[in-house]
Amino acid sequence: MALIQKFTEGHLGVLMMSNPAKRNCLSGELVKELVAGFDEFEQQEIHTVILRAEPGVKVWSAGHDIRELPESRRDPLNYHDSLGTLLRRVQDFPYPVIAMVEGSVWGGACDLCISCDMIICAEGATFAITPAKLGLPYNASGIVHFINVLGPKIAKEMFYTAQPISAEQAFNVSMVNHVVPPAELESFTKDIAASILANAPLSVSVIKRQFRLLLKGTPIPAETFEEIQGLRRKVYDSDDYKEGILSFKEKRAPVFKGR
Ligand code: LCV
């Protein structure tokens, strides 16, 4: 059963996540279908993509499929992980990708939204980044995304509290481009897409590539990178990491011990 639906209208492509039973969690299967959708759109000369969920969802995406995370002692967010693969595909797709959001967005799906070129959300949408809730270490490129988009202060608050922020708060910190009434979300987003499609595709595409290259963050010394990896290993080797994953599966609150 397909976990996403694909639509095209001229040079506009739409990828719709359609796995509400699992709250559109970014399972390996769903990510594979999304990446294949982007590959197809690139062949079909699609010059703007809208990434959305089904109309009226309460949860846009619940983030990484927690059941696919390693139980312990392995990096849960390594370079070749499905989440990282999807975020790079979105950022390397040669034309703008607009996240059209309604409902709540969790964890890696929040990183997916900010990795898109723009976010247009309905009133009532919320965004949360949740590694601390699960006892996970986030990865360096993901933290760079949040610093670039939100600035360190708001990004720190979101990571430390793991609490959702409202659409209005997200707009106030320039995380989202527009907040609109739910009934207008689709037409508003398509109007924005139409104004992009009216411009020179080569120019838009090269400007996107320039942003991608310039936003990669300042290069860090190899030793700093190794220190980060060592710190992350302390977390994913911890008992708290195991407890975070287990508590989700057992549908109970985690009891963290700080080790
Ligand atoms: C697998 C799920 C999931 C899910 N995975 O519905 O950012 S990081 O570093 O943390 C990164 C590693 C990451 O993205 O981690 C995941 C972060 N996501 C979350 O913490 C959200 C976890 N999900 C929830 O809190 C709730 O499911 C929400 C609030 C999203 C929706 O609650 P609701 O009561 O509407 P259920 O919890 O009943 O979920 C419905 C079904 O979807 C599965 C969940 O296990 C359940 O499946 P079963 O019916 O088989 O029990 N599901 C939800 N989220 N991330 N599976």
Boltz pocket constraint, residues with backbone or C-beta under 6 A from the ligand:
constraints:
  - pocket:
      binder: B
      contacts: [[A, 20], [A, 21], [A, 22], [A, 23], [A, 25], [A, 59], [A, 61], [A, 62], [A, 63], [A, 64], [A, 65], [A, 66], [A, 67], [A, 76], [A, 106], [A, 107], [A, 108], [A, 109], [A, 129], [A, 130], [A, 131], [A, 132], [A, 133], [A, 134], [A, 136], [A, 137], [A, 138]]
      max_distance: 6.0
